[in-house]
Amino acid sequence: MEKDSTEVKAMQDEKSLHDIELANFSALDEQKVIRKIDRVILPLMCTQAIGYAAVFNLAADLDLSSDEYSWVVSIFYLGQLVSEYFFIYLMSRLPIAKFVGVMIVLWGIVAGCLAAPHDFAGFASVRFILGAFEGAVSPAFVLITSRWYKKSEHPIRIAAWVSCNGLASIVGALIMYGVGQADGVSIANWRLMFLVCGGATIVCGIFFFWLMPGGPESAWFLTEDERKIATARLHSDGSTKEGTGFKKSQLFEALKDPFCWFAVLFGFFGTFASPVLKFASLVISGFGWSPFNTMLVGLPSGALQIIFIWTTVLGMRATKIPRCYWGLALTVLPLIGNIGIFLIPSTNKWGLVIFTWLAAVISPVMVVTLSLLASNIKGSTKKSAVSNTYFILYGAAAVAAPQLWQTADAPRYRKGLIADVVCFGVIILLFLAYRFLALWENKRRDEAQASGETGSAPDGEVDITDRQDKSFRYIS
């Protein structure tokens, strides 16, 4: 009887794995491959502004009430929240690189369309669609990072594209400052800002679609031997080949896995404490700063995020301090910032600015939590489900939290600040609990291995999960 297609595929996979294992390479060979990957993959993920548009009469031009402006912020994340359920399925079925490229182009088109509306309904509708398209990008970047890099390499690579949030706030402020100085233009300055940002995003999306490979095995910028090295080094790290099929068993496993729930709770509480990023410009301007000066004094906020992101990832690389302890220490910074904004006298304008800088240092915490997700969750469908669920709760928090930042509470926004302080306290407890759980689970696996309970050997070409792979150990 002839072998069916499944058996033939299994034989081909076995041969592929055998070829990979025969690929002998030195540390120097591996470093050469990593440098080539970094030169192509990281720039593509890093080439990805309502906060400053607010101080340039967006609300006045669209005749937005205080409640409507908060909803303009929230509805973007409502679109992201709704779309994530759909993307959980699509990201496990479609080629991830091409899928993300299309989403970035569509995002850019819709971003440009934000220049068109003339009332709350129109602007909110476009913001909703914009959020829906962006809902695919960050979860996909987590998956892409885990497909190219070892667990020890995840923090610094995730830092590369997350730190672009801080860079974007700096570049966005400078662009908005230049646009705001423009005279004789026929449209409002904030509308021109959206057209510029939308056009730049479309260009980035086209390059991403064209240049981003699906994985190391199909990398156009690597030779055949280098592709083998890139794949073999991931196999030696306990990584498995990512599948393109949707596996219900992995989805159900994710629902029962406490590591998955920790991951998504990090996303929820971290985002619930983040509206200060969107409202910082309004907080500063509410204490007497002009629109242009508001943008200029806000620039160091983005720079501080970048500094602390890279201090963290380089520190994790150079020391043996656990990731959870880094995350805990970083959480203290925005906690101090929010408490400072709450308590500082209104006459101390520069003190207020400094505390808003600290309150906005949230992205470094996100780098730590996303690196834990990328390193500790295995299995194509499982990782896709957890990554998207992370951003589902991210979206839910981003919808709800701005409602505590009403213009009626300006310029201090005490309700929002209290919520931030509570959330950061919860995040500190989550980091401590995550560390304990990882140590306990690793000890249990070590004891099982010592007693001969090894389980089935992992196959580098089979899409298995961290629960199925008994040799897997959790990073904390």
Secondary structure, DSSP 4 states (H G I P E B T S, - for coil): ----HHHHHHHHHHHHHHHHHT----HHHHHHHHHHHHHHHHHHHH---HHHHGGGTHHHHTT--HHHHHHHHHHHHHHHHHHHHHHHHHTTTS-HHHHHHHHHHHHHHHHHHTTS--SHHHHHHHHHHHHHHHTTHHHHHHHHHHHHS-GGGHHHHHHHHHHHHHHHHHHHHHHHHHHHH--S-SS-HHHHHHHHHHHHHHHHHHHHHHH--SSGGG-TTS-HHHHHHHHHHHHHTT--PPPSS--HHHHHHHHH-HHHHHHHHHHHHHHHT-HHHHHHHHHHHTTT--HHHHHHHHHHHHHHHHHHHHHHHHHHHHS---HHHHHHHHHHHHHHHHHHHHHS-TT-HHHHHHHHHHHTTTHHHHHHHHHHHHHH--SHHHHHHHHHHHHHHHHHHHHHGGGGS-GGGTTT-HHHHHHHHHHHHHHHHHHHHHHHHHHHHHHHHHHHHHTT---SPP-TTS---TTT-TT-----
